[in-house]
Each structure stands twice: as structure tokens, then as C-alpha cells.
Amino acid sequence: MKYVGVTFCGNRYEIKLDDAFADFVTEDLRQAGVNMHTDNKPDALLKAYLRLAKQTNNYEKEIEMLIETLEGL
């Protein structure tokens, strides 16, 4: 287990996560522009969330297309 810590508006949040998931979350937040070692504005968290929401939406569309393709076989 690892702790992932991030600060927004002067409030530090630390969450204990499984090692592999913690690495994923840390890297994803970094790619979304969230700095893990300094304070972040709330919009950074919103942008990170929307980035993941877009990915999830795209994955769901791809899964639906695969299901339709398989049903057509």
C-alpha cells in the first residue's frame, strides 16, 4: 500500500491505495497537470476528472461497438 498525497486550496489530502493503483493515480494526475508537491487550484482537479471521464466514455463506446460486432457474427 502507498499513500498518494495532493494539495488543493491549501488542504492536503492523503489516500492510501494499492501500490499499482497508486502509481496509476499519481501518473494520471501528473499528466493532467496536477502537481503532487505544491498547492493546486480546484480547476486542476476538475480537469483531471474530466480527462478520466472522457477516457471512460470512449471506452464505453468501444465496448458497445465490440458487443454489436460480436452479436452480428
KOLGU-4560 file (N, C-alpha, C; in nm, 3 decimals, padded with zeros to 5 digits):
<recs>
<n_xx: 00.085 n_yy: -00.118 n_zz: 00.000 ca_xx: 00.000 ca_yy: 00.000 ca_zz: 00.000 c_xx: 00.089 c_yy: 00.124 c_zz: 00.000 mol: A seq: 1 type: MET>
<n_xx: 00.043 n_yy: 00.225 n_zz: -00.074 ca_xx: 00.114 ca_yy: 00.352 ca_zz: -00.083 c_xx: 00.017 c_yy: 00.466 c_zz: -00.054 mol: A seq: 2 type: LYS>
<n_xx: 00.073 n_yy: 00.574 n_zz: -00.008 ca_xx: -00.006 ca_yy: 00.696 ca_zz: 00.011 c_xx: 00.012 c_yy: 00.787 c_zz: -00.110 mol: A seq: 3 type: TYR>
<n_xx: -00.098 n_yy: 00.840 n_zz: -00.158 ca_xx: -00.095 ca_yy: 00.940 ca_zz: -00.263 c_xx: -00.143 c_yy: 01.068 c_zz: -00.199 mol: A seq: 4 type: VAL>
<n_xx: -00.062 n_yy: 01.172 n_zz: -00.209 ca_xx: -00.098 ca_yy: 01.300 ca_zz: -00.148 c_xx: -00.105 c_yy: 01.410 c_zz: -00.251 mol: A seq: 5 type: GLY>
<n_xx: -00.206 n_yy: 01.494 n_zz: -00.236 ca_xx: -00.224 ca_yy: 01.607 ca_zz: -00.325 c_xx: -00.287 c_yy: 01.721 c_zz: -00.245 mol: A seq: 6 type: VAL>
<n_xx: -00.251 n_yy: 01.844 n_zz: -00.282 ca_xx: -00.299 ca_yy: 01.961 ca_zz: -00.210 c_xx: -00.382 c_yy: 02.049 c_zz: -00.303 mol: A seq: 7 type: THR>
<n_xx: -00.502 n_yy: 02.087 n_zz: -00.255 ca_xx: -00.589 ca_yy: 02.178 ca_zz: -00.327 c_xx: -00.632 c_yy: 02.288 c_zz: -00.232 mol: A seq: 8 type: PHE>
<n_xx: -00.611 n_yy: 02.411 n_zz: -00.273 ca_xx: -00.652 ca_yy: 02.529 ca_zz: -00.194 c_xx: -00.601 c_yy: 02.524 c_zz: -00.051 mol: A seq: 9 type: CYS>
<n_xx: -00.477 n_yy: 02.480 n_zz: -00.035 ca_xx: -00.417 ca_yy: 02.476 ca_zz: 00.097 c_xx: -00.455 c_yy: 02.356 c_zz: 00.182 mol: A seq: 10 type: GLY>
<n_xx: -00.540 n_yy: 02.269 n_zz: 00.133 ca_xx: -00.579 ca_yy: 02.148 ca_zz: 00.207 c_xx: -00.509 c_yy: 02.027 c_zz: 00.146 mol: A seq: 11 type: ASN>
<n_xx: -00.437 n_yy: 01.954 n_zz: 00.229 ca_xx: -00.363 ca_yy: 01.836 ca_zz: 00.185 c_xx: -00.450 c_yy: 01.712 c_zz: 00.207 mol: A seq: 12 type: ARG>
<n_xx: -00.459 n_yy: 01.629 n_zz: 00.103 ca_xx: -00.535 ca_yy: 01.505 ca_zz: 00.110 c_xx: -00.441 c_yy: 01.389 c_zz: 00.083 mol: A seq: 13 type: TYR>
<n_xx: -00.438 n_yy: 01.293 n_zz: 00.173 ca_xx: -00.355 ca_yy: 01.174 ca_zz: 00.156 c_xx: -00.445 c_yy: 01.052 c_zz: 00.161 mol: A seq: 14 type: GLU>
<n_xx: -00.429 n_yy: 00.968 n_zz: 00.060 ca_xx: -00.514 ca_yy: 00.850 ca_zz: 00.047 c_xx: -00.424 c_yy: 00.728 c_zz: 00.032 mol: A seq: 15 type: ILE>
<n_xx: -00.454 n_yy: 00.624 n_zz: 00.106 ca_xx: -00.378 ca_yy: 00.500 ca_zz: 00.099 c_xx: -00.440 c_yy: 00.411 c_zz: -00.009 mol: A seq: 16 type: LYS>
<n_xx: -00.358 n_yy: 00.373 n_zz: -00.107 ca_xx: -00.405 ca_yy: 00.292 ca_zz: -00.219 c_xx: -00.312 c_yy: 00.173 c_zz: -00.243 mol: A seq: 17 type: LEU>
<n_xx: -00.365 n_yy: 00.074 n_zz: -00.311 ca_xx: -00.284 ca_yy: -00.038 ca_zz: -00.356 c_xx: -00.168 c_yy: 00.017 c_zz: -00.440 mol: A seq: 18 type: ASP>
<n_xx: -00.051 n_yy: -00.046 n_zz: -00.431 ca_xx: 00.069 ca_yy: 00.005 ca_zz: -00.497 c_xx: 00.049 c_yy: 00.036 c_zz: -00.645 mol: A seq: 19 type: ASP>
<n_xx: -00.001 n_yy: -00.060 n_zz: -00.722 ca_xx: -00.017 ca_yy: -00.040 ca_zz: -00.866 c_xx: -00.118 c_yy: 00.070 c_zz: -00.896 mol: A seq: 20 type: ALA>
<n_xx: -00.226 n_yy: 00.074 n_zz: -00.820 ca_xx: -00.327 ca_yy: 00.177 ca_zz: -00.841 c_xx: -00.273 c_yy: 00.314 c_zz: -00.801 mol: A seq: 21 type: PHE>
<n_xx: -00.196 n_yy: 00.319 n_zz: -00.694 ca_xx: -00.135 ca_yy: 00.445 ca_zz: -00.650 c_xx: -00.043 c_yy: 00.500 c_zz: -00.759 mol: A seq: 22 type: ALA>
<n_xx: 00.035 n_yy: 00.413 n_zz: -00.821 ca_xx: 00.123 ca_yy: 00.456 ca_zz: -00.930 c_xx: 00.042 c_yy: 00.508 c_zz: -01.047 mol: A seq: 23 type: ASP>
<n_xx: -00.067 n_yy: 00.438 n_zz: -01.081 ca_xx: -00.155 ca_yy: 00.483 ca_zz: -01.189 c_xx: -00.214 c_yy: 00.620 c_zz: -01.158 mol: A seq: 24 type: PHE>
<n_xx: -00.268 n_yy: 00.638 n_zz: -01.039 ca_xx: -00.332 ca_yy: 00.764 ca_zz: -00.999 c_xx: -00.229 c_yy: 00.877 c_zz: -01.001 mol: A seq: 25 type: VAL>
<n_xx: -00.112 n_yy: 00.853 n_zz: -00.947 ca_xx: -00.008 ca_yy: 00.956 ca_zz: -00.944 c_xx: 00.030 c_yy: 00.998 c_zz: -01.085 mol: A seq: 26 type: THR>
<n_xx: 00.052 n_yy: 00.903 n_zz: -01.173 ca_xx: 00.090 ca_yy: 00.934 ca_zz: -01.311 c_xx: -00.024 c_yy: 01.003 c_zz: -01.385 mol: A seq: 27 type: GLU>
<n_xx: -00.146 n_yy: 00.958 n_zz: -01.365 ca_xx: -00.259 ca_yy: 01.019 ca_zz: -01.433 c_xx: -00.279 c_yy: 01.163 c_zz: -01.387 mol: A seq: 28 type: ASP>
<n_xx: -00.270 n_yy: 01.187 n_zz: -01.259 ca_xx: -00.282 ca_yy: 01.324 ca_zz: -01.208 c_xx: -00.170 c_yy: 01.412 c_zz: -01.262 mol: A seq: 29 type: LEU>
<n_xx: -00.050 n_yy: 01.358 n_zz: -01.267 ca_xx: 00.063 ca_yy: 01.434 ca_zz: -01.320 c_xx: 00.038 c_yy: 01.471 c_zz: -01.466 mol: A seq: 30 type: ARG>
<n_xx: -00.008 n_yy: 01.374 n_zz: -01.546 ca_xx: -00.036 ca_yy: 01.401 ca_zz: -01.687 c_xx: -00.149 c_yy: 01.502 c_zz: -01.705 mol: A seq: 31 type: GLN>
<n_xx: -00.238 n_yy: 01.508 n_zz: -01.609 ca_xx: -00.349 ca_yy: 01.602 ca_zz: -01.616 c_xx: -00.309 c_yy: 01.742 c_zz: -01.567 mol: A seq: 32 type: ALA>
<n_xx: -00.185 n_yy: 01.758 n_zz: -01.523 ca_xx: -00.137 ca_yy: 01.888 ca_zz: -01.480 c_xx: -00.146 c_yy: 01.915 c_zz: -01.332 mol: A seq: 33 type: GLY>
<n_xx: -00.177 n_yy: 01.812 n_zz: -01.253 ca_xx: -00.183 ca_yy: 01.828 ca_zz: -01.108 c_xx: -00.043 c_yy: 01.808 c_zz: -01.052 mol: A seq: 34 type: VAL>
<n_xx: 00.003 n_yy: 01.905 n_zz: -00.973 ca_xx: 00.134 ca_yy: 01.894 ca_zz: -00.910 c_xx: 00.118 c_yy: 01.824 c_zz: -00.776 mol: A seq: 35 type: ASN>
<n_xx: 00.193 n_yy: 01.719 n_zz: -00.756 ca_xx: 00.179 ca_yy: 01.639 ca_zz: -00.634 c_xx: 00.251 c_yy: 01.701 c_zz: -00.514 mol: A seq: 36 type: MET>
<n_xx: 00.337 n_yy: 01.801 n_zz: -00.539 ca_xx: 00.420 ca_yy: 01.853 ca_zz: -00.431 c_xx: 00.394 c_yy: 01.999 c_zz: -00.395 mol: A seq: 37 type: HIS>
<n_xx: 00.302 n_yy: 02.064 n_zz: -00.468 ca_xx: 00.266 ca_yy: 02.201 ca_zz: -00.434 c_xx: 00.114 c_yy: 02.216 c_zz: -00.438 mol: A seq: 38 type: THR>
<n_xx: 00.069 n_yy: 02.331 n_zz: -00.396 ca_xx: -00.075 ca_yy: 02.358 ca_zz: -00.393 c_xx: -00.130 c_yy: 02.367 c_zz: -00.536 mol: A seq: 39 type: ASP>
<n_xx: -00.251 n_yy: 02.319 n_zz: -00.554 ca_xx: -00.319 ca_yy: 02.323 ca_zz: -00.683 c_xx: -00.449 c_yy: 02.399 c_zz: -00.670 mol: A seq: 40 type: ASN>
<n_xx: -00.490 n_yy: 02.460 n_zz: -00.781 ca_xx: -00.620 ca_yy: 02.526 ca_zz: -00.785 c_xx: -00.727 c_yy: 02.419 c_zz: -00.811 mol: A seq: 41 type: LYS>
<n_xx: -00.851 n_yy: 02.444 n_zz: -00.770 ca_xx: -00.958 ca_yy: 02.347 ca_zz: -00.791 c_xx: -00.979 c_yy: 02.307 c_zz: -00.936 mol: A seq: 42 type: PRO>
<n_xx: -00.953 n_yy: 02.398 n_zz: -01.029 ca_xx: -00.975 ca_yy: 02.364 ca_zz: -01.169 c_xx: -00.882 c_yy: 02.252 c_zz: -01.216 mol: A seq: 43 type: ASP>
<n_xx: -00.768 n_yy: 02.234 n_zz: -01.150 ca_xx: -00.678 ca_yy: 02.124 ca_zz: -01.185 c_xx: -00.743 c_yy: 01.990 c_zz: -01.156 mol: A seq: 44 type: ALA>
<n_xx: -00.815 n_yy: 01.982 n_zz: -01.045 ca_xx: -00.885 ca_yy: 01.859 ca_zz: -01.010 c_xx: -01.001 c_yy: 01.834 c_zz: -01.107 mol: A seq: 45 type: LEU>
<n_xx: -01.072 n_yy: 01.940 n_zz: -01.141 ca_xx: -01.182 ca_yy: 01.927 ca_zz: -01.237 c_xx: -01.130 c_yy: 01.879 c_zz: -01.372 mol: A seq: 46 type: LEU>
<n_xx: -01.020 n_yy: 01.936 n_zz: -01.419 ca_xx: -00.962 ca_yy: 01.895 ca_zz: -01.547 c_xx: -00.918 c_yy: 01.749 c_zz: -01.542 mol: A seq: 47 type: LYS>
<n_xx: -00.860 n_yy: 01.706 n_zz: -01.430 ca_xx: -00.817 ca_yy: 01.566 ca_zz: -01.416 c_xx: -00.938 c_yy: 01.474 c_zz: -01.420 mol: A seq: 48 type: ALA>
<n_xx: -01.045 n_yy: 01.512 n_zz: -01.352 ca_xx: -01.167 ca_yy: 01.432 ca_zz: -01.354 c_xx: -01.225 c_yy: 01.424 c_zz: -01.495 mol: A seq: 49 type: TYR>
<n_xx: -01.235 n_yy: 01.538 n_zz: -01.562 ca_xx: -01.293 ca_yy: 01.539 ca_zz: -01.697 c_xx: -01.209 c_yy: 01.459 c_zz: -01.794 mol: A seq: 50 type: LEU>
<n_xx: -01.080 n_yy: 01.459 n_zz: -01.775 ca_xx: -00.990 ca_yy: 01.378 ca_zz: -01.859 c_xx: -01.025 c_yy: 01.229 c_zz: -01.844 mol: A seq: 51 type: ARG>
<n_xx: -01.041 n_yy: 01.184 n_zz: -01.721 ca_xx: -01.078 ca_yy: 01.044 ca_zz: -01.697 c_xx: -01.219 c_yy: 01.014 c_zz: -01.744 mol: A seq: 52 type: LEU>
<n_xx: -01.310 n_yy: 01.109 n_zz: -01.727 ca_xx: -01.448 ca_yy: 01.089 ca_zz: -01.771 c_xx: -01.452 c_yy: 01.071 c_zz: -01.923 mol: A seq: 53 type: ALA>
<n_xx: -01.372 n_yy: 01.148 n_zz: -01.994 ca_xx: -01.365 ca_yy: 01.134 ca_zz: -02.140 c_xx: -01.312 c_yy: 00.997 c_zz: -02.179 mol: A seq: 54 type: LYS>
<n_xx: -01.206 n_yy: 00.953 n_zz: -02.112 ca_xx: -01.150 ca_yy: 00.820 ca_zz: -02.140 c_xx: -01.253 c_yy: 00.711 c_zz: -02.114 mol: A seq: 55 type: GLN>
<n_xx: -01.324 n_yy: 00.722 n_zz: -02.003 ca_xx: -01.426 ca_yy: 00.623 ca_zz: -01.969 c_xx: -01.536 c_yy: 00.621 c_zz: -02.074 mol: A seq: 56 type: THR>
<n_xx: -01.580 n_yy: 00.738 n_zz: -02.116 ca_xx: -01.683 ca_yy: 00.747 ca_zz: -02.218 c_xx: -01.636 c_yy: 00.682 c_zz: -02.349 mol: A seq: 57 type: ASN>
<n_xx: -01.513 n_yy: 00.708 n_zz: -02.387 ca_xx: -01.459 ca_yy: 00.647 ca_zz: -02.509 c_xx: -01.451 c_yy: 00.495 c_zz: -02.496 mol: A seq: 58 type: ASN>
<n_xx: -01.408 n_yy: 00.446 n_zz: -02.380 ca_xx: -01.401 ca_yy: 00.301 ca_zz: -02.359 c_xx: -01.539 c_yy: 00.238 c_zz: -02.367 mol: A seq: 59 type: TYR>
<n_xx: -01.639 n_yy: 00.304 n_zz: -02.310 ca_xx: -01.775 ca_yy: 00.251 ca_zz: -02.313 c_xx: -01.826 c_yy: 00.242 c_zz: -02.457 mol: A seq: 60 type: GLU>
<n_xx: -01.798 n_yy: 00.344 n_zz: -02.538 ca_xx: -01.838 ca_yy: 00.342 ca_zz: -02.678 c_xx: -01.769 c_yy: 00.228 c_zz: -02.753 mol: A seq: 61 type: LYS>
<n_xx: -01.640 n_yy: 00.207 n_zz: -02.726 ca_xx: -01.565 ca_yy: 00.100 ca_zz: -02.790 c_xx: -01.621 c_yy: -00.037 c_zz: -02.750 mol: A seq: 62 type: GLU>
<n_xx: -01.655 n_yy: -00.053 n_zz: -02.625 ca_xx: -01.712 ca_yy: -00.180 ca_zz: -02.577 c_xx: -01.847 c_yy: -00.205 c_zz: -02.644 mol: A seq: 63 type: ILE>
<n_xx: -01.930 n_yy: -00.102 n_zz: -02.653 ca_xx: -02.060 ca_yy: -00.117 ca_zz: -02.719 c_xx: -02.041 c_yy: -00.159 c_zz: -02.865 mol: A seq: 64 type: GLU>
<n_xx: -01.944 n_yy: -00.100 n_zz: -02.934 ca_xx: -01.918 ca_yy: -00.135 ca_zz: -03.074 c_xx: -01.871 c_yy: -00.280 c_zz: -03.085 mol: A seq: 65 type: MET>
<n_xx: -01.787 n_yy: -00.322 n_zz: -02.991 ca_xx: -01.740 ca_yy: -00.461 ca_zz: -02.992 c_xx: -01.854 c_yy: -00.559 c_zz: -02.968 mol: A seq: 66 type: LEU>
<n_xx: -01.941 n_yy: -00.523 n_zz: -02.874 ca_xx: -02.057 ca_yy: -00.610 ca_zz: -02.847 c_xx: -02.145 c_yy: -00.620 c_zz: -02.970 mol: A seq: 67 type: ILE>
<n_xx: -02.172 n_yy: -00.509 n_zz: -03.034 ca_xx: -02.254 ca_yy: -00.511 ca_zz: -03.156 c_xx: -02.189 c_yy: -00.594 c_zz: -03.265 mol: A seq: 68 type: GLU>
<n_xx: -02.058 n_yy: -00.583 n_zz: -03.277 ca_xx: -01.985 ca_yy: -00.661 ca_zz: -03.377 c_xx: -01.995 c_yy: -00.810 c_zz: -03.348 mol: A seq: 69 type: THR>
<n_xx: -01.977 n_yy: -00.846 n_zz: -03.220 ca_xx: -01.985 ca_yy: -00.987 ca_zz: -03.181 c_xx: -02.125 c_yy: -01.043 c_zz: -03.198 mol: A seq: 70 type: LEU>
<n_xx: -02.227 n_yy: -00.961 n_zz: -03.169 ca_xx: -02.364 ca_yy: -01.006 ca_zz: -03.185 c_xx: -02.398 c_yy: -01.028 c_zz: -03.332 mol: A seq: 71 type: GLU>
<n_xx: -02.330 n_yy: -00.956 n_zz: -03.421 ca_xx: -02.355 ca_yy: -00.968 ca_zz: -03.563 c_xx: -02.287 c_yy: -01.089 c_zz: -03.627 mol: A seq: 72 type: GLY>
<n_xx: -02.204 n_yy: -01.156 n_zz: -03.552 ca_xx: -02.133 ca_yy: -01.273 ca_zz: -03.607 c_xx: -02.220 c_yy: -01.397 c_zz: -03.606 mol: A seq: 73 type: LEU>
</recs>
